Amino acid sequence: MRTQFSRVSVIGLGYIGLPTAAVIAARGVRVTGVDVNADVVEVINRGGIHIVEPELDLIVHAAVSTNMLRATTRPESAGAFLIAVPTPFKEGHEPDLSYIRAAADAIAPVLEKGNLVVLESTSPVGTTEKLARWLADARPDLSFPHEVGEEADVNIAYCPERVLPGYVVKELVENDRVIGGITARCAERARDLYQIFVEGECILTDSRTAELCKLTENAFRDVNIAFANELSFICDRLGIDVWELIRLANRHPRVNILNPGPGVGGHCIAVDPWFIVSSAQKEARLIRTAREVNDAKPDYVVQQVLQAAGGKNSPSVACLGLAFKANIDDLRESPAVTVVSRIAKSIDGRILVVEPHVETLPRSLAECPTVEYVDMDTALEQADVVVLLVDHDEFKELDLACLCGKVVIDTRGIWR
């Protein structure tokens, strides 16, 4: 494929950056991946991967083997730079842009006239403009679009990822992309970059609209999940089966209620709505309330467990699942991890954790002396209380006779 970009640099080789680097390399464009973690760089340069994602291992291995993908800890010159670093929040749910600022500081010394810089990290409105100012401060010898508009030496745009864990490689290629430039020229050049590998439509807008579009997509999901979780509270109070209620309500041709769970996790839905709230606190009332409802659900589950275990001396509690959603290994912001941690702090007994998609407990749980990582058979044999936290396929296939005589708390409704 002929392209104006002979080399692309991807800053941040995590769940988004590495797959993006790999699919660009697979299209015949040389890619330099940059990550501050030397261990990650070493694994990739051996042709391996440090995350679990279908198809990714084959693509990375092929790209490294053909010298189309190489990882390093320090940025090098390139035609385009994609920034895909974390954007968590700080205390008080204030956005933490330090990773983006660090990425800007890292690439600034190697920027050249004609470069394109695209921010992919989910960000509060106005972050792309901040990125431009940070780069301009570091490189006064170059001009930037917030200063001179279309005549800028360096073009800057925003293009958020919108992929589903477990389907990242497929959706990176097939999904439409919203591309927001600080100027129209910035957006057009970013579109040229994404059309190297994106088969979906690349839709152009301004950077602030693109930033809010990404946040809106995840806030929409969060509000709908909060509705389902709030229904679960109401149904418990009224003695009604929430799963049956939702099934019946969804028979209406224009109703599609989601299923409740133990909370909301992941790097997007559990975080991004707070970016809207931080930007428009008085106006984002529904979005804030949804976040509060979903953030309250783990504690509600913990209280159910404590009530179930209350009559037992040093009970054993089996917690099935740690990932934030089914059939992946991603523990980021996982409500299941929160539930297990709070149970461990609240009862005098053993906590038996089963998670078929990870090899070891995360540090926050490994440091709890009562928490044990065990296999399914051990957990079900020794547990007094069984808590289903993630609807992995392995748990759906369980012979329910194994649960006989145990107190069962099914937060996903798969054992009804």
Secondary structure, DSSP 4 states (H G I P E B T S, - for coil): ---S-SEEEEE--STTHHHHHHHHHHTT-EEEEE-S-HHHHHHHHTT--SS--TTHHHHHHHHHHTTSEEEESS----SEEEE-----B-GGG-B--HHHHHHHHHHGGG--TT-EEEE-S---TTHHHHHHHHHHHH-TTS--HHHHGGG-SSEEEE------TTSHHHHHHHS-EEEEESSHHHHHHHHHHHTTT--S-EEEEEHHHHHHHHHHHHHHHHHHHHHHHHHHHHHHHHT--HHHHHHHHTTSTT--PPPP-S---SSSTTTHHHHHHHH-TTT-HHHHHHHHHHHHHHHHHHHHHHHHHTTSSS-EEEEE--SSSTT----TT-HHHHHHHHHHHH-SSEEEEE-TT-SS--HHHHT-TTEEE--HHHHHHH-SEEEE-S--HHHHT--GGGGTTSEEEESS----
